[in-house]
Amino acid sequence: MSIDINLFAVLGAAVAAMVVGWLWFGLLFRKPWTRLAQLDERPAAKDAVQYPIAFVVNLLGAFVLAYIGSASQIANQVSLLEAALYSAVFGWLAFSAGRALITTVFESRSVKLLLINTGHDFAVLLTMALVIGLVGN
């Protein structure tokens, strides 16, 4: 079994994830998210550290998703797009949404904050899967 990973697709997926994050937390849900997460409106001094860390984490996540998608494509004999999308959805359910729900319950956090944060994770994973699935072949 030979797993091929298109590094351009991985890089594109990481960049796309950053764009989704900017749209999600910068335009769509900025005000409710900052209020519910009890954050300062604009901590500009932290941006120099936060964005590179976010990009590296997105790059690593995209690589893992590409690897899992490629392995799933081979094992299930489906397209890379289908395999990546399934991997993203089930990965989100198992790791992101489930873990976030447990944290929300134990920290007595807002369900709205849970929906904003896990919605972002879902949008990022789907976007990464689309880029990997469409560009990766």
C-alpha positions as CSV (number, residue, x, y, z in Angstrom):
1,M,0.0,0.0,0.0
2,S,1.6,3.3,-1.1
3,I,0.1,6.4,0.4
4,D,0.8,9.5,-1.8
5,I,0.3,12.9,-0.3
6,N,0.3,16.0,-2.5
7,L,2.1,18.6,-0.5
8,F,0.7,21.4,-2.6
9,A,-2.8,20.2,-1.5
10,V,-1.7,20.1,2.1
11,L,-0.3,23.7,1.9
12,G,-3.4,24.9,0.1
13,A,-5.6,23.3,2.7
14,A,-3.7,25.0,5.5
15,V,-4.0,28.4,3.8
16,A,-7.7,27.7,3.2
17,A,-8.1,26.9,6.9
18,M,-6.6,30.2,7.8
19,V,-9.1,32.0,5.5
20,V,-12.0,30.1,7.1
21,G,-10.8,31.1,10.5
22,W,-10.5,34.8,9.5
23,L,-14.0,34.7,8.0
24,W,-15.5,32.8,11.0
25,F,-14.0,34.7,13.9
26,G,-13.2,37.9,12.1
27,L,-16.4,38.6,10.2
28,L,-19.2,36.2,11.0
29,F,-19.0,35.5,14.7
30,R,-16.4,38.0,16.1
31,K,-18.7,39.8,18.5
32,P,-20.6,36.9,20.1
33,W,-17.4,34.8,20.2
34,T,-15.3,37.5,21.9
35,R,-18.1,38.1,24.4
36,L,-18.8,34.4,25.2
37,A,-15.1,33.5,25.4
38,Q,-14.5,36.5,27.5
39,L,-11.7,37.8,25.3
40,D,-10.5,41.3,24.7
41,E,-12.0,42.8,21.5
42,R,-8.6,42.9,19.7
43,P,-5.4,41.6,21.3
44,A,-3.2,42.9,18.5
45,A,0.1,42.3,20.3
46,K,-0.6,38.5,20.5
47,D,-1.3,38.3,16.7
48,A,2.5,38.0,15.9
49,V,2.6,34.7,17.9
50,Q,-1.0,33.4,17.4
51,Y,-1.1,33.4,13.6
52,P,2.1,31.5,13.0
53,I,1.1,28.9,15.6
54,A,-2.3,28.6,14.0
55,F,-0.8,28.1,10.6
56,V,1.6,25.4,11.7
57,V,-1.2,23.5,13.5
58,N,-3.4,23.8,10.4
59,L,-0.5,22.6,8.3
60,L,0.0,19.6,10.5
61,G,-3.8,18.9,10.6
62,A,-4.0,19.1,6.8
63,F,-1.1,16.7,6.5
64,V,-2.8,14.2,8.8
65,L,-6.1,14.6,7.0
66,A,-4.4,14.0,3.7
67,Y,-2.7,10.9,5.0
68,I,-5.9,9.5,6.5
69,G,-7.9,10.4,3.4
70,S,-5.3,8.7,1.2
71,A,-5.2,5.6,3.3
72,S,-9.0,5.5,3.3
73,Q,-9.1,6.0,-0.4
74,I,-6.9,3.0,-0.9
75,A,-8.7,0.8,1.6
76,N,-12.2,1.6,0.5
77,Q,-11.5,2.1,-3.2
78,V,-13.3,5.5,-3.4
79,S,-12.2,8.9,-4.7
80,L,-9.8,11.0,-2.6
81,L,-12.5,13.6,-2.3
82,E,-15.0,11.2,-0.9
83,A,-12.4,9.6,1.5
84,A,-11.2,13.0,2.7
85,L,-14.7,14.3,3.3
86,Y,-15.7,11.2,5.3
87,S,-12.5,11.4,7.3
88,A,-13.2,15.1,8.0
89,V,-16.7,14.5,9.2
90,F,-16.0,11.4,11.3
91,G,-12.8,13.0,12.7
92,W,-14.8,16.1,13.7
93,L,-17.5,14.0,15.3
94,A,-15.0,11.8,17.2
95,F,-12.4,14.3,18.2
96,S,-13.5,17.9,17.9
97,A,-17.2,17.9,18.6
98,G,-17.2,15.2,21.2
99,R,-14.2,16.5,23.2
100,A,-15.5,20.1,23.0
101,L,-18.9,19.0,24.3
102,I,-17.2,17.3,27.3
103,T,-15.2,20.4,28.0
104,T,-18.3,22.6,27.7
105,V,-20.2,20.5,30.2
106,F,-17.4,20.3,32.8
107,E,-16.5,24.0,32.5
108,S,-20.1,25.1,32.5
109,R,-19.5,27.0,29.3
110,S,-22.1,28.4,26.9
111,V,-23.7,26.1,24.3
112,K,-23.5,29.1,21.9
113,L,-19.7,29.2,22.4
114,L,-19.6,25.4,21.8
115,L,-21.5,25.8,18.5
116,I,-19.3,28.7,17.3
117,N,-16.1,26.8,18.1
118,T,-17.1,23.4,16.8
119,G,-18.9,25.0,13.8
120,H,-15.5,26.6,13.0
121,D,-13.8,23.2,13.4
122,F,-16.3,21.6,11.1
123,A,-16.0,24.3,8.5
124,V,-12.2,24.1,8.6
125,L,-12.1,20.3,8.3
126,L,-14.6,20.3,5.4
127,T,-12.6,23.0,3.6
128,M,-9.4,21.2,4.1
129,A,-11.0,18.0,2.8
130,L,-12.3,19.7,-0.3
131,V,-8.9,21.2,-1.1
132,I,-7.1,17.9,-0.4
133,G,-9.7,15.9,-2.4
134,L,-9.8,18.2,-5.4
135,V,-6.1,19.2,-5.6
136,G,-4.6,16.1,-4.1
137,N,-5.0,13.8,-7.1
